[in-house]
Amino acid sequence: MAATADLAFEDLDDDEREAVRTLLFRLADDEYVTAERYTEWQVRAPTLESDLALANIAQDELGHARLWYDLLEDFGSEERELVWERPPEAWHHATLAELPYEEGGWADAVLRSYLYDVAEDLRLAAVEGSTYTRLRDRVETVENEEDYHLEHAQNWLERLVDADAGHDRVQAALDRLFPYALTLFAPADPEVEARIDELGLRDRTLSELRRDWLDRVVPYLESLGLDVPDPGDTDLPSAVGRDGEHTDHWNDLHEEFTRTYRDLDRQGTVRIMPDPDDT
């Protein structure tokens, strides 16, 4: 990977801007859509404590998405254009984030959180030293909250697999979700992804992040008595998300979380959080 000096927004050329935007959308869209799915568990989780915990995690993820969307505003877009008015085909999250939960599928929610949070932990570490200073300056804020998310998922996984019925539910969720979890490491555009690496926007390639992820999740899940699908024999789903191709479930979710904005005929959003650059 070529060494690159720190990059300031005002000094970026067109190719560099495309690379930064692609990376930021990867970060922001994953967080936002994951949070939207988490909110479906409010007042439905198996205990009050887990209900509150997942609600807090969803709030954290929305806040993290907001940090990355705020950086995307540097490129001339407003928040309403980035979230509420962006058409579904222009979103670039991995399809793991958009899948609906199995009915009553707490094991699905917990396992999905674990698979996602390990990937999130690795990719945040990969941008800690990013040459794009605007990105680098915000990573620590996100990392401090992500540690709790991973701990919550692991604690629940270990509780669930302790009983035969729970173990079977987690195994079924793993069989269903594993191919979609691999979409977290799918490229948006191979040429742009290569540019991200060459510019030093992250210090691990997608292939390296995928390998690091497998090195963590496979031994851990196997230690819980779970059979992890062989990644070499696991095909990616037909829709991976990064290229704008999504599952049929995405249009329904997008319609749902933008409905209030459209029904109220809003032309903008009210900022209820301070701009991170002003704090």
Phi, psi and omega in degrees: 000126183290140177286138183224141177289163178305141182250124173259149185306315186292346182261359184286136171273181187298317180295321179292322178296319178298319180295315180296315180299318180299315179295318181294320177294323177301314180292311188290313185293321176302314183294315184295312184288323174302316179297319179300320177291320180302323184297341179292345181268358179298130184061015178238351181292161187290339177223159177300320181297317180288328175300310180294322181296314182290327175297320178293321178296317177301318179297318177301313183296322176296321177296321178293317177303319180299322178300317182284321177296325178300322177291327178291337176296337176302334185272007173105001179264151173262161182305319182299326180285329182282332184240291193286332183249003180280128182293154185301327182286350180264006177269149189232025177286156174293146184291346172305322186291330189267346183301138173289156177283149170299146182302124183070018190274068176297324177298323177299312182297317183291314181294318179300318178300315180298310182300318180290316186291328174296315178298319180296318178301317182290318184284332174294319176299327182286344178249007177303322181253026182307142177287344177273106190296326180297323177287310184303322185292345184252354186296317184300322179302317182288316183301322183299329181269333183292332180302319180294323181299315181293320178298318179300315181296316182294319179301317181288323177301315182294328175290317185292318185284354182287345178241148184302315182295318179294320178300316181295323179292320178294319179299317178297321178294321180296316179300323182284318191270337188304313179300324180287329177297327179293341178292344176300337184249012178283143179283150171284309176212121185305321181293319180290321178298321177297323179293323176304316181289317181297325180282352181075023178292333170219159184253010174227135175287166177300321178297319179292321177296320178298316179296316179298321179297313179298322180296337178265312188285325185295308179298322181295311182294323177294329178293341177269006179082020181262148177264112182272129177303146178289116182298333178291337179253010183256116178279144172295149175297163183297331178246118181257342175096320186298329182265010181091355176271123186233171176285169179295339182287338187293318181301321180294317180294317179299316178300320183292312187279349175258357188298313183299318178302316181287319182296327178274000180054045181288149177244006181183181181236154177265126180281116180255354175244146177294150174297127181304332180286348181260000182254000000 
